[in-house]
């Protein structure tokens, strides 16, 4: 079994993501101009500042050759996890609904956040409990999730909102929202549930020395999903 971690010019969390993946399986870096995904079984699109965030965060990366291959990978049922800039890239590429905008406070935010787990019926959260609170760091200037009212209704109706910013007690409040995201949304999945994007960094919450290991639960859930459905065997 093998994970692939995409590296763009300006990525800064690809090594953390690689190390987190290697806690559970083999993993390798994929370069932004690759069209060959090297037979990986799941892909992580890490955080950073791809292409210097020119135009908009993730806009240039969303047009890169590796994202063309990523679309085919997703169409074939492949699992993709995108954190921070990875979430921005997935939205820019049309693989997830909505957009990430400048933080409401117009400031860069680097802090710990609490996430309420809403949907445990995804490959990334199958090992979690509904209502569980995870703690992970954020580090972004454009993390305000926005979508039109109809898209938000659809996301809620189809249970595509996976994480919301919350208090340590699991209360979804405005004070717990670090960037002004609509409805405190911190992470969503696509219609099929195979692509997860979230602004917090699970790869930065994968070592006790970094402050906590809650992020490992997402990688562990993903591993369990690959094993259970035989995805890695079929590829």
C-alpha positions in Angstrom: 0.0 0.0 0.0 1.3 3.4 -0.9 0.3 7.0 -0.2 1.3 9.9 -2.6 1.9 13.4 -1.3 1.9 16.1 -3.9 4.7 18.8 -3.8 4.1 22.1 -5.5 6.5 25.0 -5.7 5.8 26.7 -2.5 4.5 23.7 -0.5 5.8 23.7 3.1 3.9 20.8 4.7 4.7 18.0 2.3 7.4 16.5 4.6 5.1 16.5 7.6 2.4 14.9 5.5 4.8 12.3 4.2 6.0 11.4 7.7 2.4 11.1 8.9 1.5 8.8 6.1 4.7 6.7 6.8 3.4 6.0 10.2 0.9 3.6 8.5 2.2 2.7 5.0 4.8 3.5 2.3 4.6 7.0 0.9 6.3 9.0 -1.8 6.4 12.6 -3.1 4.7 13.4 -6.4 5.9 16.5 -8.2 3.5 19.1 -9.6 4.3 18.4 -13.2 3.7 14.6 -12.8 0.9 13.0 -14.9 1.9 9.6 -13.6 0.7 9.0 -10.0 3.1 6.0 -9.6 0.3 3.6 -8.6 -0.5 5.2 -5.3 -3.6 4.1 -3.4 -4.5 7.5 -1.8 -3.2 11.0 -2.2 -2.6 13.9 0.2 -2.5 17.5 -1.1 -0.6 19.3 1.7 -0.5 22.9 3.0 1.8 25.7 2.0 1.7 28.5 -0.5 1.7 26.8 -3.9 3.1 29.1 -6.6 3.3 31.9 -4.0 -0.5 32.1 -3.8 -0.4 34.3 -7.0 -3.9 35.3 -8.3 -5.6 33.4 -5.4 -4.5 30.7 -3.0 -4.5 27.5 -5.0 -5.5 29.0 -8.3 -2.4 28.3 -10.3 -1.8 24.8 -8.7 -5.4 23.9 -9.6 -4.3 24.1 -13.3 -1.2 22.0 -12.9 -0.5 18.7 -14.7 -0.7 16.6 -11.5 -4.2 18.0 -10.8 -5.3 16.7 -14.3 -4.2 13.3 -13.2 -5.8 13.8 -9.8 -9.2 14.4 -11.5 -8.9 11.0 -13.2 -7.8 9.4 -9.9 -11.0 10.8 -8.2 -13.2 9.7 -11.1 -11.9 6.2 -10.5 -12.9 6.3 -6.9 -9.5 7.3 -5.4 -9.3 8.9 -2.0 -7.8 12.4 -1.6 -7.1 14.4 1.5 -6.3 18.1 1.2 -5.4 20.3 4.1 -5.1 24.1 4.1 -3.6 25.0 0.7 -4.6 21.5 -0.4 -8.3 22.4 0.4 -7.9 25.6 -1.5 -6.4 23.7 -4.5 -9.2 21.1 -4.5 -11.8 23.9 -4.5 -10.0 25.7 -7.3 -9.8 22.5 -9.3 -13.6 22.0 -9.0 -13.2 18.8 -6.9 -14.9 20.3 -3.9 -17.7 22.9 -3.7 -17.2 26.5 -2.6 -14.2 28.7 -2.3 -11.7 29.8 0.4 -11.6 33.6 0.9 -9.5 36.1 2.8 -10.0 35.7 6.6 -12.8 37.9 7.9 -10.4 39.5 10.3 -8.0 40.3 7.3 -5.2 38.8 9.4 -3.1 35.7 9.0 -4.2 33.2 11.7 -1.8 30.6 13.2 -3.4 29.0 16.2 -4.9 25.9 17.7 -8.5 25.1 16.8 -11.2 22.7 18.0 -13.1 20.7 15.4 -16.5 19.1 16.0 -16.8 15.8 14.1 -20.2 15.8 12.3 -19.9 13.0 9.7 -18.3 9.7 10.6 -19.6 7.9 7.4 -16.6 8.9 5.3 -13.3 7.0 4.6 -11.5 9.7 6.6 -13.6 9.7 9.7 -14.8 6.1 10.0 -12.7 5.6 13.2 -14.1 8.7 14.9 -17.3 9.4 16.9 -20.0 11.8 16.0 -19.7 14.7 18.3 -16.1 14.1 19.0 -13.8 17.1 19.3 -10.4 17.1 17.7 -7.7 19.7 18.2 -5.5 20.8 15.3 -3.6 23.9 14.3 -4.5 26.3 11.5 -2.1 28.5 9.6 -3.7 30.5 6.8 -4.7 34.0 5.6 -7.4 32.7 3.2 -9.4 30.2 5.1 -12.9 31.6 5.2 -15.1 29.0 3.5 -17.8 30.5 1.3 -20.5 29.0 -0.8 -23.8 30.3 -2.1 -27.0 29.5 0.0 -28.1 26.6 -2.3 -24.7 25.0 -2.1 -24.7 25.3 1.7 -28.1 23.7 1.8 -27.0 20.9 -0.3 -23.8 20.3 1.7 -25.9 20.1 4.9 -28.7 18.0 3.4 -26.2 15.4 2.0 -24.1 15.4 5.2 -21.0 16.7 3.3 -19.9 18.9 6.2 -17.4 16.8 8.1 -15.9 19.3 10.5 -17.0 22.6 12.1 -15.0 24.9 14.2 -16.2 24.6 17.8 -15.3 25.1 21.5 -13.4 22.5 23.4 -16.8 21.4 24.7 -18.2 20.9 21.1 -20.3 24.1 20.9 -20.4 25.6 17.5 -20.1 29.3 18.2 -19.0 32.4 16.4 -16.2 32.9 18.9 -14.8 29.5 18.0 -14.7 30.5 14.3 -11.2 31.7 13.5 -11.7 33.0 10.0 -15.4 33.8 9.4 -16.2 30.6 7.5 -19.8 30.1 6.6 -21.6 28.1 9.3 -18.3 27.4 11.0 -17.4 25.0 8.3 -13.9 23.6 8.6 -14.0 20.6 6.3 -16.2 19.1 3.6 -16.3 16.1 1.3 -17.4 15.7 -2.3 -20.7 14.0 -3.3 -19.1 10.6 -3.2 -17.3 11.1 0.1 -14.0 10.3 -1.5 -12.4 13.7 -1.3 -11.9 15.6 2.0 -10.7 19.1 2.3 -10.1 20.9 5.6 -8.3 24.1 6.6 -6.8 22.7 9.8 -3.6 20.6 9.5 -3.9 17.0 10.5 -0.3 16.5 9.4 0.8 19.0 12.0 -1.1 17.1 14.7 0.7 13.8 14.2 3.4 13.9 16.8 3.2 14.5 20.6 6.2 16.8 20.3 4.1 19.0 18.0 1.4 19.4 20.6 -1.0 16.5 19.9 -1.8 13.5 17.7 -5.5 14.0 16.9 -4.6 14.4 13.2 -3.4 10.8 13.1 -6.9 9.6 13.5 -7.8 10.9 10.0 -4.8 9.0 8.5 -5.6 5.9 10.5 -9.3 6.0 9.3 -8.1 6.4 5.7 -5.8 3.4 6.1 -8.7 1.3 7.4 -10.9 2.3 4.5 -8.3 1.3 2.0 -7.9 -2.1 3.6 -11.6 -2.7 4.1 -12.8 -1.9 0.6 -9.7 -3.4 -1.1 -9.0 -0.2 -3.0 -5.2 -0.7 -2.7 -5.6 -4.2 -4.0 -7.5 -3.1 -7.1 -5.0 -0.4 -8.1 
